[in-house]
C-alpha cells in the first residue's frame, strides 16, 4: 500500500487501532480519528516509531462538520484518500431491553447508523477524485442474529450492511464497478456482494 492513504474512524483502541497499525505496516499513510485524542496520539506514536506516517485528529462521527473536516484534512495533508474503515462504536452496554437508557440507545443509533452514513458520504467523493478506493464498515453478528441482552446493538448494527448497497449500486455509474467496494466485517454481507457482482467488489484492486 505504499503511496496510499487510509482513514480509520474509531482508531483509539482495539480493532481500530490494530487496523491503523496494519495499514501503516503495509506502507499506507494513516489518518486516525476518534474523540479520544490522547489515545489516538499513543497509537500514532507507535506507528511513527516504526517509520510510518500517521495523523491523529479529533473525530465525532455523529457530526457532519466533524466528518467533513477529517476527510478534508486527510486530503490536505496527504493529497488523497484510498481506503476507509468506519469502526466507531458507542451506546449502551449489553442489558435487557427494558433496562436500556433511551439516551444511550440514541447515542448508539447516531454512532452506528448516522456515523456510517456520514463516513461514506464524505469518503466516497474523496476516493473517486483519487481514482477509487475501498470502504469497510464494521458491524456485529448481533445485527443479523437475535442475541440476549443485545437488542440495542442489533438495532444499531443491522442497518450497516444495508447502507453498503447504495455504494455498490451507485459507484459503477461513475467509475468501474471494482473501483469502490464496501462490506461489513463479521457477517455474511460479503456473500451478498459476491452473488450480486460475481466477485468481491474490490477484488480487482491490486493494493487490497
C-alpha positions, 0 to 999 in steps of 0.5 A, spaced: 500 500 500 505 504 499 503 511 496 496 510 499 492 513 504 487 510 509 482 513 514 480 509 520 474 512 524 474 509 531 482 508 531 483 509 539 483 502 541 482 495 539 480 493 532 481 500 530 487 501 532 490 494 530 487 496 523 491 503 523 497 499 525 496 494 519 495 499 514 501 503 516 505 496 516 503 495 509 506 502 507 499 506 507 499 513 510 494 513 516 489 518 518 486 516 525 480 519 528 476 518 534 474 523 540 479 520 544 485 524 542 490 522 547 489 515 545 489 516 538 496 520 539 499 513 543 497 509 537 500 514 532 506 514 536 507 507 535 506 507 528 511 513 527 516 509 531 516 504 526 517 509 520 510 510 518 506 516 517 500 517 521 495 523 523 491 523 529 485 528 529 479 529 533 473 525 530 465 525 532 462 521 527 455 523 529 457 530 526 457 532 519 462 538 520 466 533 524 466 528 518 467 533 513 473 536 516 477 529 517 476 527 510 478 534 508 484 534 512 486 527 510 486 530 503 490 536 505 495 533 508 496 527 504 493 529 497 488 523 497 484 518 500 484 510 498 481 506 503 476 507 509 474 503 515 468 506 519 469 502 526 466 507 531 462 504 536 458 507 542 451 506 546 449 502 551 452 496 554 449 489 553 442 489 558 435 487 557 431 491 553 427 494 558 433 496 562 436 500 556 437 508 557 433 511 551 439 516 551 444 511 550 440 507 545 440 514 541 447 515 542 448 508 539 443 509 533 447 516 531 454 512 532 452 506 528 447 508 523 448 516 522 456 515 523 456 510 517 452 514 513 456 520 514 463 516 513 461 514 506 458 520 504 464 524 505 469 518 503 466 516 497 467 523 493 474 523 496 476 516 493 473 517 486 477 524 485 483 519 487 481 514 482 477 509 487 478 506 493 475 501 498 470 502 504 469 497 510 464 498 515 464 494 521 458 491 524 456 485 529 453 478 528 448 481 533 445 485 527 443 479 523 442 474 529 437 475 535 442 475 541 440 476 549 441 482 552 443 485 545 437 488 542 440 495 542 446 493 538 442 489 533 438 495 532 444 499 531 448 494 527 443 491 522 442 497 518 450 497 516 450 492 511 444 495 508 447 502 507 453 498 503 448 497 497 447 504 495 455 504 494 455 498 490 449 500 486 451 507 485 459 507 484 459 503 477 455 509 474 461 513 475 467 509 475 468 501 474 464 497 478 471 494 482 473 501 483 469 502 490 467 496 494 464 496 501 462 490 506 461 489 513 466 485 517 463 479 521 457 477 517 455 474 511 454 481 507 460 479 503 456 473 500 451 478 498 456 482 494 459 476 491 452 473 488 450 480 486 457 482 482 460 475 481 466 477 485 468 481 491 467 488 489 474 490 490 477 484 488 480 487 482 484 492 486 491 490 486 493 494 493 487 490 497 
